[in-house]
Amino acid sequence: MNRRAMALFAVFLLYPVRAPADGLPDSCDSAGIKVQVLGSGGADLIDGRAGSGYLVWIDGKARALIDSGPGTALRFVSSGAQAKDLDVVLFTHLHADHSIDLPAIISLALQESRTRTLLLYGPTGNRVAPSTVTFVRALLDGTRGAYRQLGDVLSPLVKEGFKLDAQEVRDRPTSVGVRREDNDGLIEVRASERLRTTAAYVIHGSYPALAWRIRVGDRSIVFSGDTNGEGGNLERLARNADLLIADHAVTEGAAGLDRYLHMPPSVIGRIAAQAAVKRVVLSHRTRQTHGQEEASLAAIRTRYAGPVVFADDLSCFGAP
C-alpha cells in the first residue's frame, strides 16, 4: 500500500463515508472531472464535519478549490491533492465557515515550492462585508496583514515563489478576464485553459454571494454556495448541469433570518427541476438539518425526481 493509500485508509477509519440517499460516492482517482467534498458542514462543525470546501479534479489532479472553511486544509492534505496543481480558487462568499483556511492553503502552496500565479476570485464588498481584494490583503499583506509571513505572494518586489492574483467578480466587468454574458445574470470568469468558470450573484441576505459553474469539456458542476434560492440566477447558472452541489443548511420549516439566508429543501428541489440538473449533492449540512435527511429528501421529491446524495467529508462525485 503506497503512502497516499495509507493516508486515505486512515482518514476512512476516522471519518467513514455514511450511506447517501441514492448510490455511493465515486472515486477521485480515475480520469475525467470529479468534485470532492473537503468540508460538508457549516459553522457549527456538527458531526465532525469541516466547513464548506470543494475540490474539482481533472484527470487525477486537483485544479480548482471552491471555498476553504475551517478544517478544509486538513482535508485537502488527506485527499492527496497538491496546492501547486491548483489553477484557481473560487469563493462563494467570505464568511468564516467558507474562507478561514485560505492562509493554510497558501502556506501549503509555498511549502510545495509553487511558482506559477494562482488566480483567486470572489464577490465584491458592501457595508456588511469586505471585498475579496480587501479580504485577501487584510490576511496576507506583508506590512499590515494578519499573516505577514505569507506576504511575499502579494508583493511585486519579491521574485521568488508564486503570486496570488485576487480579483472581484463584478456585475459589469471592469478588468480583462471577466465578461458579462447577454443580460442573463451570468458572468464568465477566466480560470485556465483546462476549465471554464461562470459566476452569478445569488441572494444570501445582505451579504454579497456568488454561485459558480465549472465546465470541463461537455461536463458541468454548479456550486450554489449559501443562498435563499430567490432571484432566478441559480436556475440560469445550473441549466442542464451534471451536478448541483446545493447548500442544505435549513429544514423545510425555516423562517425569519434562517429563511432569508438559506433555501429549504423544497426550493432546492424546485431549482434542480427547473434547471434540469442530472444529480443533486446536498452539502453544508448543519445542526438544524442533521438527522432530518428523510424529511429533507421527501420535500425535495415533491419537485425533483432525479438522484439526490447527502455529502460527507472526502466523498467524491463524478459528472455522469
C-alpha positions in Angstrom: 0.0 0.0 0.0 1.5 3.4 -1.1 1.7 6.4 1.2 -1.3 8.1 -0.3 -3.4 5.0 0.0 -2.4 4.5 3.7 -3.3 8.1 4.4 -6.7 7.8 2.8 -7.3 4.5 4.7 -6.6 6.2 8.0 -9.0 9.0 7.1 -11.7 6.5 6.2 -11.3 4.9 9.6 -11.6 8.2 11.4 -14.4 9.6 9.1 -16.3 6.7 7.5 -18.5 7.6 4.5 -22.1 7.3 5.5 -24.7 5.9 3.1 -26.1 8.6 0.8 -29.6 8.7 -0.5 -29.0 7.4 -4.0 -25.9 5.3 -4.7 -22.4 5.5 -3.4 -19.8 8.3 -3.9 -17.4 7.8 -6.8 -13.6 7.6 -6.7 -11.5 10.7 -7.4 -8.5 8.6 -8.6 -9.9 8.0 -12.1 -9.9 10.0 -15.3 -12.5 12.7 -16.0 -14.0 15.5 -14.0 -14.8 14.9 -10.3 -15.8 17.0 -7.3 -14.5 16.1 -3.9 -16.2 17.4 -0.7 -13.5 18.7 1.6 -16.0 20.1 4.1 -19.7 19.1 4.2 -20.6 21.0 7.3 -21.4 24.6 8.4 -20.3 27.0 11.0 -21.3 24.6 13.8 -19.0 21.8 12.6 -21.6 19.3 13.6 -20.8 15.6 13.4 -17.1 16.3 13.0 -17.7 17.9 9.6 -15.3 20.5 8.2 -16.7 23.8 7.0 -17.5 24.3 3.3 -14.9 23.5 0.8 -14.7 21.5 -2.5 -12.0 20.4 -5.0 -12.6 19.9 -8.7 -10.3 17.1 -10.0 -9.4 16.8 -13.7 -7.8 13.5 -14.7 -6.5 12.9 -11.2 -5.2 16.3 -10.3 -6.9 19.0 -8.2 -7.4 22.0 -10.4 -10.0 24.2 -8.6 -10.7 24.9 -4.9 -14.1 26.3 -4.1 -14.3 27.8 -0.6 -11.9 27.0 2.3 -13.9 26.7 5.5 -12.5 25.5 8.9 -10.8 22.1 8.5 -10.6 22.1 4.7 -6.8 22.5 4.7 -6.5 19.3 6.7 -9.0 17.5 4.4 -7.1 18.9 1.4 -3.9 17.1 2.6 -5.9 13.9 3.4 -7.3 13.9 -0.2 -3.9 13.6 -1.7 -4.2 16.9 -3.5 -1.3 19.3 -4.1 -1.7 23.0 -3.8 0.8 23.5 -6.7 -1.7 21.9 -9.1 -4.5 24.4 -8.4 -5.4 26.7 -11.3 -7.9 28.8 -9.4 -9.5 29.4 -6.0 -13.2 30.5 -6.1 -15.1 31.9 -3.1 -18.9 31.9 -2.9 -18.7 34.5 -0.1 -16.3 35.4 2.7 -18.0 34.2 5.9 -15.6 32.4 8.2 -17.2 29.0 7.6 -16.3 29.4 3.9 -13.0 31.1 4.0 -11.0 30.8 7.2 -8.5 28.2 5.9 -7.2 30.3 3.0 -3.9 31.2 4.7 -3.3 27.5 5.4 -3.8 26.7 1.7 -1.4 29.5 0.7 1.1 28.2 3.2 0.9 24.7 1.7 1.5 26.1 -1.8 4.6 27.9 -0.6 5.9 24.7 1.1 5.4 22.8 -2.2 7.5 25.5 -4.0 4.7 26.5 -6.3 5.9 29.0 -8.9 3.0 29.9 -11.2 0.4 32.6 -10.4 -2.7 31.4 -8.5 -5.9 33.1 -9.5 -8.5 33.8 -6.9 -12.0 35.2 -7.5 -14.7 36.2 -5.1 -17.5 38.7 -4.6 -17.4 42.5 -4.3 -18.0 44.1 -0.9 -20.6 46.3 0.8 -21.3 47.8 4.2 -21.5 44.4 5.9 -18.7 42.5 4.1 -15.2 43.3 2.7 -14.5 43.0 -1.0 -12.4 40.0 -2.0 -9.3 42.1 -2.6 -9.7 43.8 0.8 -10.2 40.5 2.5 -7.0 38.9 0.9 -4.9 42.0 1.8 -6.2 42.0 5.3 -4.9 38.5 5.7 -1.7 38.4 3.6 -0.3 41.9 3.1 3.3 41.9 4.1 3.1 45.1 6.1 -0.3 45.2 7.6 -1.8 41.8 7.1 -2.7 39.3 9.8 -0.3 36.7 8.3 2.6 38.9 7.2 5.0 35.9 6.8 3.0 34.9 3.7 3.1 38.5 2.3 5.5 37.6 -0.5 2.6 36.2 -2.5 1.2 39.7 -2.9 4.5 41.6 -3.2 5.6 42.5 -6.7 9.1 43.2 -5.3 9.7 39.6 -4.3 10.7 37.5 -7.3 10.8 34.1 -5.7 7.8 31.8 -5.2 4.4 32.3 -6.7 2.0 35.3 -6.8 -1.7 35.3 -5.7 -3.8 37.3 -8.1 -7.0 38.2 -6.2 -9.9 39.7 -8.2 -13.5 40.6 -7.7 -16.4 39.4 -9.8 -18.5 42.4 -10.8 -21.9 42.7 -12.4 -20.3 44.9 -15.0 -16.7 43.8 -15.9 -14.0 46.3 -15.1 -10.9 44.2 -15.9 -9.6 41.8 -18.5 -10.7 38.2 -17.9 -14.3 38.9 -16.7 -17.1 39.0 -19.3 -20.8 39.6 -18.8 -23.0 37.4 -20.9 -26.1 38.6 -22.6 -28.4 40.1 -19.9 -28.8 36.8 -18.1 -27.0 37.5 -14.8 -24.2 35.2 -15.7 -20.5 36.4 -15.7 -17.8 34.4 -17.4 -14.5 34.4 -15.5 -11.1 33.5 -16.8 -9.6 30.5 -15.0 -7.3 28.3 -17.2 -7.2 26.5 -20.4 -8.4 23.4 -18.6 -11.6 24.7 -17.3 -14.2 27.5 -17.8 -15.8 29.2 -14.9 -19.0 31.2 -14.8 -20.4 33.1 -11.8 -23.8 34.5 -10.8 -24.7 36.7 -7.9 -27.2 35.0 -5.6 -29.2 36.2 -2.6 -27.7 35.5 0.8 -29.3 38.1 3.0 -27.4 41.3 2.8 -24.0 39.6 2.1 -22.5 39.6 -1.4 -22.5 35.9 -2.6 -21.8 34.0 -5.7 -22.8 30.7 -7.2 -20.2 29.1 -9.5 -20.3 26.8 -12.6 -17.2 24.9 -13.7 -17.2 23.4 -17.1 -14.6 20.9 -18.4 -15.4 19.8 -21.9 -19.1 18.9 -22.0 -19.4 18.4 -18.3 -20.5 21.0 -15.7 -20.6 21.2 -11.9 -22.5 24.0 -10.1 -21.9 25.2 -6.6 -24.8 27.1 -5.1 -23.0 28.4 -2.0 -25.2 30.0 0.6 -28.4 31.4 -0.9 -32.1 31.6 -0.2 -32.8 30.5 -3.8 -34.6 33.6 -4.9 -33.9 35.8 -7.9 -33.6 33.2 -10.6 -29.8 33.4 -11.2 -29.1 30.0 -9.7 -31.6 28.3 -12.1 -30.0 30.0 -15.1 -26.5 29.1 -13.9 -27.4 25.5 -13.3 -29.2 24.8 -16.5 -28.6 21.2 -17.6 -25.6 20.8 -15.2 -24.3 17.3 -14.5 -24.0 18.1 -10.8 -25.6 20.7 -8.5 -23.8 21.0 -5.1 -26.5 22.6 -3.0 -26.2 24.1 0.4 -28.5 22.3 2.9 -28.4 24.5 6.0 -32.1 24.7 6.9 -35.1 22.5 7.2 -38.4 22.9 5.3 -40.0 24.9 8.1 -37.2 27.5 8.3 -38.4 31.1 8.9 -37.1 34.5 9.7 -33.4 35.1 9.3 -32.7 31.5 8.5 -35.0 31.5 5.5 -33.7 34.9 4.4 -30.2 33.4 4.2 -30.8 29.8 3.1 -33.0 27.8 0.8 -35.1 25.0 2.3 -35.2 21.5 0.6 -38.3 22.2 -1.5 -36.6 25.2 -3.0 -33.6 23.1 -3.8 -35.9 20.6 -5.5 -37.6 23.3 -7.5 -34.4 24.8 -8.7 -33.0 21.4 -9.6 -36.1 20.5 -11.6 -36.4 23.9 -13.4 -32.7 23.7 -14.3 -33.0 20.0 -15.3 -29.8 19.1 -13.4 -28.8 15.5 -13.6 -27.8 14.9 -10.0 -28.0 16.8 -6.7 -25.5 16.7 -3.9 -26.6 18.1 -0.5 -23.7 19.7 1.5 -23.2 22.4 4.0 -25.1 20.3 6.5 -25.8 21.9 9.8 -27.1 21.1 13.3 -30.5 22.1 12.1 -30.6 19.6 9.2 -28.5 16.8 10.7 -30.8 13.8 11.4 -33.5 15.3 9.2 -32.4 13.6 6.0 -35.6 11.6 5.4 -37.8 14.7 5.7 -35.5 16.8 3.6 -35.4 14.2 0.8 -39.2 13.9 0.9 -39.5 17.7 0.5 -37.1 17.7 -2.4 -39.0 14.8 -4.0 -42.1 17.0 -4.3 -40.3 18.9 -7.0 -37.3 16.9 -8.3 -37.2 13.2 -9.2 -33.5 12.8 -10.0 -30.7 11.3 -7.9 -30.0 13.1 -4.6 -27.0 12.4 -2.4 -26.1 13.6 1.1 -22.4 14.6 1.1 -19.8 13.7 3.7 -16.3 15.0 4.1 -13.9 13.5 1.5 -16.7 11.9 -0.5 -16.2 12.2 -4.3 -18.7 12.6 -7.1 -18.3 12.3 -10.9 -20.1 14.2 -13.6 -22.1 11.4 -15.3 
